[in-house]
Amino acid sequence: MGSLSIWHWLIVIVVVMLVFGKGRISDVMGDFAKGIKSFKKGMAEDDQAAEAAKSPPRPVEHQPSEPASVSPVARDTKTG
């Protein structure tokens, strides 16, 4: 038993073309190419998300808040 020769491959290709037809094979290959493009796009989006996560956080500017003052009316209603 040896490896397949070029004639064997040609016969296989002819049989596949007869079974599936020329248009069907091109459709399958087109769908395969779309799948690869979609996969690459998804990987690029994952890389961008990872880079965004690695960026240093922005410092938060502290703004002092005014002390809460309780009005006399509010004090009377709470206690009474």
Backbone as CSV, one residue per row, in Angstrom:
resi,resn,N_x,N_y,N_z,CA_x,CA_y,CA_z,C_x,C_y,C_z
1,MET,0.838,-1.172,0.000,0.000,0.000,0.000,0.879,1.230,0.000
2,GLY,0.654,2.061,-0.947,1.412,3.305,-1.044,0.511,4.494,-0.808
3,SER,1.101,5.650,-0.961,0.311,6.873,-0.808,-0.498,7.121,-2.079
4,LEU,-1.444,7.987,-1.994,-2.289,8.274,-3.150,-1.518,9.092,-4.170
5,SER,-1.656,8.728,-5.414,-0.969,9.449,-6.479,-1.842,10.611,-6.941
6,ILE,-1.338,11.371,-7.878,-2.071,12.512,-8.420,-3.352,12.054,-9.112
7,TRP,-3.341,10.881,-9.714,-4.527,10.372,-10.408,-5.645,10.053,-9.419
8,HIS,-5.275,9.543,-8.270,-6.281,9.281,-7.250,-6.951,10.582,-6.798
9,TRP,-6.143,11.612,-6.585,-6.683,12.897,-6.148,-7.573,13.521,-7.222
10,LEU,-7.179,13.394,-8.471,-8.008,13.926,-9.562,-9.367,13.230,-9.618
11,ILE,-9.366,11.915,-9.425,-10.628,11.175,-9.438,-11.501,11.606,-8.259
12,VAL,-10.895,11.781,-7.096,-11.657,12.227,-5.924,-12.257,13.611,-6.180
13,ILE,-11.496,14.509,-6.752,-11.990,15.861,-7.044,-13.141,15.815,-8.042
14,VAL,-13.026,14.991,-9.069,-14.094,14.878,-10.064,-15.370,14.337,-9.418
15,VAL,-15.243,13.326,-8.573,-16.416,12.750,-7.911,-17.063,13.792,-6.992
16,VAL,-16.261,14.528,-6.247,-16.802,15.563,-5.362,-17.513,16.630,-6.172
17,MET,-16.947,17.035,-7.296,-17.583,18.046,-8.154,-18.911,17.523,-8.706
18,LEU,-18.961,16.244,-9.038,-20.203,15.682,-9.555,-21.279,15.598,-8.475
19,VAL,-20.873,15.257,-7.261,-21.840,15.088,-6.184,-22.362,16.439,-5.704
20,PHE,-21.467,17.365,-5.431,-21.867,18.635,-4.849,-22.131,19.733,-5.873
21,GLY,-21.525,19.644,-7.003,-21.676,20.682,-8.006,-20.743,21.848,-7.739
22,LYS,-20.482,22.601,-8.803,-19.523,23.698,-8.722,-20.049,24.818,-7.818
23,GLY,-21.313,25.168,-7.944,-21.884,26.264,-7.159,-21.924,25.971,-5.682
24,ARG,-22.226,24.744,-5.332,-22.329,24.370,-3.924,-20.968,24.454,-3.242
25,ILE,-19.911,24.051,-3.899,-18.573,24.110,-3.311,-18.155,25.557,-3.105
26,SER,-18.456,26.431,-4.060,-18.090,27.834,-3.896,-18.890,28.472,-2.765
27,ASP,-20.149,28.052,-2.583,-20.952,28.557,-1.472,-20.355,28.131,-0.138
28,VAL,-19.948,26.894,-0.058,-19.363,26.385,1.174,-18.058,27.114,1.480
29,MET,-17.239,27.334,0.470,-15.971,28.029,0.682,-16.208,29.488,1.061
30,GLY,-17.242,30.113,0.485,-17.578,31.489,0.850,-18.032,31.588,2.292
31,ASP,-18.846,30.625,2.722,-19.283,30.594,4.116,-18.106,30.358,5.060
32,PHE,-17.188,29.531,4.633,-15.990,29.266,5.430,-15.152,30.533,5.578
33,ALA,-15.013,31.284,4.488,-14.244,32.535,4.530,-14.937,33.555,5.438
34,LYS,-16.262,33.631,5.384,-16.996,34.546,6.268,-16.794,34.157,7.725
35,GLY,-16.771,32.878,7.999,-16.543,32.409,9.360,-15.169,32.795,9.871
36,ILE,-14.169,32.684,9.020,-12.808,33.059,9.409,-12.738,34.557,9.674
37,LYS,-13.362,35.368,8.814,-13.361,36.823,9.011,-14.063,37.193,10.307
38,SER,-15.169,36.536,10.588,-15.911,36.801,11.825,-15.072,36.425,13.039
39,PHE,-14.378,35.321,12.955,-13.510,34.879,14.048,-12.398,35.891,14.294
40,LYS,-11.761,36.361,13.221,-10.683,37.340,13.364,-11.210,38.647,13.954
41,LYS,-12.400,39.060,13.540,-12.997,40.281,14.069,-13.267,40.130,15.563
42,GLY,-13.782,38.982,15.966,-14.036,38.727,17.377,-12.754,38.727,18.192
43,MET,-11.695,38.164,17.643,-10.420,38.154,18.346,-9.881,39.566,18.497
44,ALA,-10.040,40.400,17.464,-9.576,41.787,17.531,-10.360,42.559,18.590
45,GLU,-11.668,42.314,18.686,-12.482,42.984,19.697,-12.064,42.547,21.100
46,ASP,-11.715,41.278,21.262,-11.246,40.792,22.560,-9.923,41.450,22.931
47,ASP,-9.040,41.634,21.936,-7.764,42.290,22.192,-7.977,43.739,22.614
48,GLN,-8.915,44.429,21.972,-9.194,45.822,22.332,-9.759,45.903,23.744
49,ALA,-10.615,44.972,24.107,-11.181,44.958,25.456,-10.089,44.687,26.491
50,ALA,-9.158,43.809,26.168,-8.069,43.502,27.090,-7.145,44.713,27.252
51,GLU,-6.892,45.436,26.164,-6.053,46.627,26.248,-6.743,47.712,27.073
52,ALA,-8.036,47.832,26.929,-8.771,48.830,27.711,-8.723,48.477,29.192
53,ALA,-8.746,47.200,29.508,-8.697,46.771,30.906,-7.306,46.995,31.500
54,LYS,-6.266,46.960,30.663,-4.902,47.142,31.143,-4.561,48.612,31.381
55,SER,-5.293,49.532,30.782,-4.962,50.947,30.915,-5.110,51.371,32.375
56,PRO,-4.224,52.265,32.813,-4.280,52.669,34.214,-5.563,53.442,34.501
57,PRO,-6.092,53.277,35.691,-7.336,53.981,36.021,-7.085,55.477,36.151
58,ARG,-8.079,56.236,35.780,-7.968,57.690,35.896,-8.131,58.080,37.361
59,PRO,-7.354,59.056,37.805,-7.511,59.487,39.194,-8.847,60.207,39.371
60,VAL,-9.443,59.983,40.500,-10.717,60.619,40.818,-10.413,61.900,41.582
61,GLU,-10.933,62.982,41.084,-10.710,64.252,41.761,-11.636,64.339,42.956
62,HIS,-11.042,64.629,44.103,-11.826,64.704,45.327,-12.376,66.110,45.477
63,GLN,-13.653,66.203,45.629,-14.287,67.491,45.868,-14.870,67.444,47.275
64,PRO,-14.401,68.336,48.133,-14.902,68.281,49.507,-16.391,68.584,49.539
65,SER,-17.075,67.826,50.316,-18.516,68.040,50.435,-18.784,68.969,51.601
66,GLU,-19.846,69.707,51.512,-20.217,70.625,52.583,-20.824,69.805,53.719
67,PRO,-20.561,70.196,54.948,-21.140,69.435,56.063,-22.659,69.551,56.041
68,ALA,-23.271,68.476,56.335,-24.722,68.455,56.334,-25.223,69.214,57.544
69,SER,-26.076,70.148,57.293,-26.644,70.899,58.411,-28.093,70.484,58.583
70,VAL,-28.480,70.344,59.796,-29.838,69.924,60.087,-30.606,71.154,60.540
71,SER,-31.691,71.402,59.890,-32.487,72.574,60.251,-33.233,72.318,61.554
72,PRO,-33.583,73.379,62.292,-34.303,73.184,63.559,-35.646,72.502,63.354
73,VAL,-36.266,72.711,62.219,-37.567,72.081,61.961,-37.387,70.577,61.830
74,ALA,-36.323,70.184,61.151,-36.074,68.764,60.968,-35.738,68.110,62.294
75,ARG,-35.027,68.801,63.176,-34.699,68.235,64.484,-35.965,68.015,65.320
76,ASP,-36.894,68.967,65.267,-38.113,68.851,66.056,-38.979,67.686,65.590
77,THR,-39.019,67.462,64.273,-39.868,66.374,63.769,-39.254,65.023,64.059
78,LYS,-37.936,64.947,64.130,-37.290,63.672,64.413,-37.491,63.256,65.867
79,THR,-37.408,64.190,66.763,-37.482,63.840,68.169,-38.910,63.765,68.675
80,GLY,-39.787,64.352,67.968,-40.991,64.466,68.524,-42.299,64.140,68.332
